[in-house]
Amino acid sequence: MNPVETQLKELMLASLAGDARSYAILLNDVAKHLRFYFLRRLSEAHKSDADDLVQETLMALHSKRATYEPDRPFTAWLHAIAQYKLIDHFRRNRIRVTVPLDDAEDLIPADYSDPTSDRMDVESLLQSVPEKSRELIYRTKIEGQSIAEVAISTGLSQSAVKVSIHRGVKAIAAKLKGRAHGNG
């Protein structure tokens, strides 16, 4: 844990326990922290609003301090409050933050996934369901055929196709859930 987080969390916990001196120190330290937080996020034209935002956030901290969960990081909780105050400020003052189009590509994360690996993952998951469901899922979900088209070509009713697909997808979801919990 970083030293600022540790110090602020200890002060918050002490203040929740009724230590008025710790609370005064907490508010003073948080005010400095928040001022820096807001100055980094406000444009030059709005830097003078930082002190008002600090005060609004301190008042919110005071009124919401009972909602703080001690097992959670304090600064994350504080930053969430500060972010909401900043958003309210932008809305109230009709401030729109813009980015030049030339810089917009920096905001979009690059896709580093490997299409071959993705295809192998899908094929592996499909192998885990019965052949009948596998074929129906492949034809409808991957090839894009309609339920009606698949029903006609297989001689099954549309209802039977839907049920088989549903069961297969449910089996895949269960397998993925098992992987997420370390069972697969």
C-alpha positions in Angstrom: 0.0 0.0 0.0 1.4 3.4 -0.8 2.3 5.7 2.1 -0.4 8.4 1.3 -3.1 5.7 1.2 -1.9 4.3 4.5 -1.7 7.6 6.2 -5.1 8.9 5.0 -6.8 5.6 5.8 -5.4 5.5 9.3 -6.6 9.1 9.9 -10.0 8.2 8.5 -10.4 5.1 10.7 -9.3 7.1 13.8 -11.7 9.9 13.0 -14.5 7.4 12.5 -13.7 6.1 16.0 -14.2 9.6 17.3 -10.7 11.1 17.3 -11.4 14.8 16.5 -7.7 15.6 16.1 -7.2 12.9 13.5 -10.3 14.2 11.7 -8.8 17.8 11.6 -5.5 16.4 10.2 -7.4 14.2 7.7 -9.4 17.2 6.4 -6.3 19.3 6.1 -4.3 16.5 4.3 -7.2 15.6 2.0 -7.7 19.3 1.1 -4.1 19.4 -0.2 -4.6 16.1 -2.0 -7.8 17.2 -3.6 -6.5 20.6 -4.7 -3.8 18.8 -6.7 -6.4 16.3 -8.0 -8.7 19.1 -9.3 -5.9 21.3 -10.7 -4.7 18.4 -12.9 -8.2 17.9 -14.3 -9.3 21.5 -14.9 -8.4 23.6 -17.9 -6.5 26.9 -17.4 -9.7 28.8 -17.8 -11.2 27.0 -14.8 -8.3 26.5 -12.4 -9.8 29.1 -10.1 -12.7 26.6 -9.5 -10.4 24.1 -7.8 -10.9 25.6 -4.3 -14.7 25.5 -4.6 -14.5 21.9 -5.7 -12.2 21.0 -2.8 -14.7 22.5 -0.4 -17.7 20.7 -2.0 -15.8 17.4 -1.8 -14.8 18.0 1.8 -18.5 18.6 2.7 -19.5 15.5 0.9 -16.8 13.5 2.7 -18.1 14.8 6.0 -21.7 14.0 5.2 -20.9 10.6 3.6 -18.1 9.4 6.0 -20.4 6.8 7.5 -20.6 5.1 4.1 -16.8 4.4 4.0 -16.0 0.7 4.2 -12.8 0.2 6.2 -11.7 -2.8 4.2 -11.6 -0.7 1.0 -8.9 1.8 -0.1 -9.6 5.3 1.3 -8.2 7.2 -1.7 -10.4 5.2 -4.2 -13.5 6.2 -2.1 -12.3 9.8 -1.9 -11.5 10.0 -5.7 -15.0 8.6 -6.5 -16.6 11.5 -4.5 -14.2 14.0 -6.1 -15.0 12.7 -9.6 -18.7 13.0 -9.0 -18.2 16.6 -7.8 -16.1 17.4 -10.9 -18.7 15.9 -13.2 -21.4 18.0 -11.4 -19.2 21.1 -11.8 -18.8 20.4 -15.6 -22.6 19.9 -16.0 -23.5 22.9 -13.9 -21.2 25.2 -15.8 -21.8 23.6 -19.2 -18.2 22.8 -19.6 -17.4 20.3 -22.3 -14.0 18.7 -22.3 -12.8 18.1 -25.8 -9.8 16.4 -27.4 -8.5 17.4 -30.9 -9.2 14.7 -33.4 -5.5 14.2 -34.1 -5.2 13.0 -30.5 -8.3 10.9 -30.4 -6.5 7.7 -31.4 -4.6 7.8 -28.1 -7.9 7.4 -26.3 -8.9 4.2 -28.1 -7.1 1.1 -26.8 -5.3 -1.0 -29.3 -6.7 -4.4 -30.0 -3.9 -6.9 -29.3 -6.0 -10.0 -29.5 -4.9 -12.7 -31.9 -7.6 -13.7 -34.3 -6.2 -17.2 -34.7 -6.1 -17.7 -30.9 -9.7 -16.4 -30.7 -10.9 -18.8 -33.3 -9.2 -21.7 -31.5 -10.9 -20.7 -28.3 -14.3 -20.7 -30.0 -13.6 -24.0 -31.6 -12.5 -25.5 -28.3 -15.6 -24.3 -26.6 -17.8 -25.6 -29.4 -16.2 -29.1 -29.0 -17.5 -29.2 -25.4 -21.1 -29.4 -26.5 -22.9 -32.3 -28.3 -22.4 -32.4 -32.1 -26.1 -31.6 -32.9 -25.9 -28.4 -30.7 -22.4 -27.6 -32.0 -23.6 -27.6 -35.6 -26.7 -25.5 -34.9 -24.7 -23.0 -32.9 -22.0 -22.7 -35.6 -24.6 -22.2 -38.4 -26.6 -19.6 -36.5 -24.2 -17.7 -34.4 -21.0 -17.9 -36.5 -22.3 -18.3 -40.1 -25.3 -16.0 -39.4 -28.0 -18.3 -40.8 -31.5 -17.7 -39.4 -33.3 -20.2 -37.2 -35.8 -20.8 -40.1 -33.1 -21.5 -42.6 -31.4 -24.0 -40.3 -34.7 -25.7 -39.4 -35.6 -26.2 -43.1 -32.1 -27.6 -44.0 -32.0 -30.0 -41.0 -35.6 -31.0 -41.0 -36.0 -29.9 -37.4 -38.7 -27.6 -36.1 -37.7 -24.0 -35.3 -38.5 -24.7 -31.7 -36.2 -27.7 -31.6 -33.4 -25.7 -33.2 -33.9 -22.9 -30.6 -33.9 -25.4 -27.7 -30.8 -27.2 -28.9 -28.9 -23.9 -29.4 -30.0 -22.7 -26.0 -28.8 -25.9 -24.3 -25.5 -25.7 -26.1 -24.9 -22.0 -25.2 -25.9 -22.8 -21.6 -23.3 -25.6 -21.6 -20.6 -23.3 -23.0 -21.5 -20.6 -20.4 -21.2 -23.2 -17.6 -17.7 -24.2 -18.9 -16.6 -20.6 -19.0 -17.9 -20.0 -15.5 -15.9 -23.1 -14.4 -12.8 -21.6 -16.0 -13.3 -18.3 -14.3 -13.4 -20.2 -10.9 -10.4 -22.3 -11.8 -12.3 -25.5 -12.4 -11.6 -25.7 -16.2 
